[in-house]
């Protein structure tokens, strides 16, 4: 069974770019000043990210 949620989600205040260490050199990172960038995985879990931003 598959399902989807079509409810509107709030715009995130910033983006988190992960695993940048492994991207090819020709791939550009379009990170805004407020974005978080990590060469690998951040210490913060996805659940912690949602809790911090009150998106749950």
Secondary structure, DSSP 8 states (H G I E B T S, - for coil): ------S-----SS-EE--GGGS-TTS-----TT-EE-SS--SS-HHHHHHHTT--
